[in-house]
Amino acid sequence: MATQQAITLNESNDENVKLIITTNVPTAGTALDLTGMSLEAFVKPTRATADSDGAVWKGTTTGGQVVITDAANGKATVSIPGSALTTTQTWWRVDVLSGGLRKTAIYGALTVTDL
């Protein structure tokens, strides 16, 4: 079950976004054990912008921009570089990849404060 979460970040600042990824099994809000999984994060101009669009920033666990900090308790940190944070970006999303499947874990509106 994906969680909708709006966030506000500062323009041109390197930002670390701490996450707790949850599932609805056995009950809503249960931490998802991320052992053996990977994560991808996106910062986009709009929700409809294709993930492959040149205006989209993408971070991954394999690239080091997304770090699973406590797998058993669903904790991770997304490190977004200041170069990706402009006022034209309005949407963010984090996906969990496991066994060839992609599931959106967290998504929502992104407000970038014009500094």
C-alpha positions as a Python dict, from the first residue, in 0.01 Angstrom:
ca = {
    (1, 'M'): (0, 0, 0),
    (2, 'A'): (155, 329, -110),
    (3, 'T'): (167, 622, 130),
    (4, 'Q'): (94, 973, 7),
    (5, 'Q'): (330, 1224, 170),
    (6, 'A'): (380, 1584, 64),
    (7, 'I'): (726, 1728, 136),
    (8, 'T'): (894, 2069, 122),
    (9, 'L'): (1264, 2102, 37),
    (10, 'N'): (1493, 2401, -20),
    (11, 'E'): (1594, 2505, -372),
    (12, 'S'): (1956, 2426, -469),
    (13, 'N'): (2025, 2260, -131),
    (14, 'D'): (2149, 1904, -88),
    (15, 'E'): (1865, 1736, 103),
    (16, 'N'): (1837, 1404, 290),
    (17, 'V'): (1485, 1266, 315),
    (18, 'K'): (1444, 997, 580),
    (19, 'L'): (1180, 734, 507),
    (20, 'I'): (996, 457, 686),
    (21, 'I'): (839, 229, 428),
    (22, 'T'): (530, 41, 540),
    (23, 'T'): (300, -231, 414),
    (24, 'N'): (-58, -334, 491),
    (25, 'V'): (40, -694, 578),
    (26, 'P'): (-51, -813, 835),
    (27, 'T'): (-198, -472, 926),
    (28, 'A'): (-172, -121, 782),
    (29, 'G'): (139, 62, 899),
    (30, 'T'): (357, -247, 945),
    (31, 'A'): (721, -172, 855),
    (32, 'L'): (822, -342, 530),
    (33, 'D'): (1133, -557, 569),
    (34, 'L'): (1360, -426, 292),
    (35, 'T'): (1615, -709, 318),
    (36, 'G'): (1718, -811, -34),
    (37, 'M'): (1518, -531, -197),
    (38, 'S'): (1629, -218, -378),
    (39, 'L'): (1479, 130, -395),
    (40, 'E'): (1446, 395, -664),
    (41, 'A'): (1353, 758, -597),
    (42, 'F'): (1229, 1018, -844),
    (43, 'V'): (1195, 1398, -837),
    (44, 'K'): (977, 1512, -1128),
    (45, 'P'): (823, 1825, -1280),
    (46, 'T'): (475, 1664, -1259),
    (47, 'R'): (328, 1328, -1167),
    (48, 'A'): (261, 1269, -1539),
    (49, 'T'): (623, 1330, -1644),
    (50, 'A'): (779, 1004, -1767),
    (51, 'D'): (1044, 859, -1535),
    (52, 'S'): (1286, 855, -1830),
    (53, 'D'): (1239, 1227, -1909),
    (54, 'G'): (1559, 1435, -1893),
    (55, 'A'): (1401, 1672, -1638),
    (56, 'V'): (1360, 1387, -1386),
    (57, 'W'): (1617, 1315, -1115),
    (58, 'K'): (1649, 945, -1032),
    (59, 'G'): (1831, 801, -732),
    (60, 'T'): (1891, 432, -664),
    (61, 'T'): (2030, 203, -398),
    (62, 'T'): (2286, 74, -649),
    (63, 'G'): (2391, 431, -732),
    (64, 'G'): (2423, 524, -364),
    (65, 'Q'): (2170, 807, -361),
    (66, 'V'): (1923, 588, -170),
    (67, 'V'): (2057, 405, 135),
    (68, 'I'): (1864, 142, 329),
    (69, 'T'): (1959, 230, 686),
    (70, 'D'): (1759, -34, 877),
    (71, 'A'): (1620, -300, 643),
    (72, 'A'): (1422, -494, 904),
    (73, 'N'): (1235, -179, 1008),
    (74, 'G'): (1179, -35, 659),
    (75, 'K'): (1409, 266, 705),
    (76, 'A'): (1596, 440, 426),
    (77, 'T'): (1741, 779, 336),
    (78, 'V'): (1717, 947, -4),
    (79, 'S'): (1997, 1199, -72),
    (80, 'I'): (1883, 1450, -334),
    (81, 'P'): (2148, 1684, -477),
    (82, 'G'): (2080, 2056, -485),
    (83, 'S'): (2110, 2053, -864),
    (84, 'A'): (1788, 1847, -877),
    (85, 'L'): (1589, 2082, -657),
    (86, 'T'): (1442, 2362, -864),
    (87, 'T'): (1103, 2528, -836),
    (88, 'T'): (992, 2346, -1153),
    (89, 'Q'): (990, 2013, -966),
    (90, 'T'): (649, 1939, -809),
    (91, 'W'): (631, 1561, -755),
    (92, 'W'): (834, 1287, -585),
    (93, 'R'): (806, 909, -559),
    (94, 'V'): (993, 613, -408),
    (95, 'D'): (953, 261, -547),
    (96, 'V'): (1053, -74, -398),
    (97, 'L'): (1193, -334, -639),
    (98, 'S'): (1188, -700, -543),
    (99, 'G'): (1196, -1014, -754),
    (100, 'G'): (1132, -823, -1075),
    (101, 'L'): (831, -640, -932),
    (102, 'R'): (800, -264, -881),
    (103, 'K'): (572, -122, -612),
    (104, 'T'): (534, 246, -529),
    (105, 'A'): (596, 291, -156),
    (106, 'I'): (575, 668, -104),
    (107, 'Y'): (466, 949, -335),
    (108, 'G'): (333, 1300, -323),
    (109, 'A'): (350, 1668, -392),
    (110, 'L'): (690, 1833, -370),
    (111, 'T'): (722, 2199, -285),
    (112, 'V'): (1064, 2348, -351),
    (113, 'T'): (1113, 2669, -154),
    (114, 'D'): (1252, 2943, -379),
    (115, 'L'): (1566, 3071, -205),
}
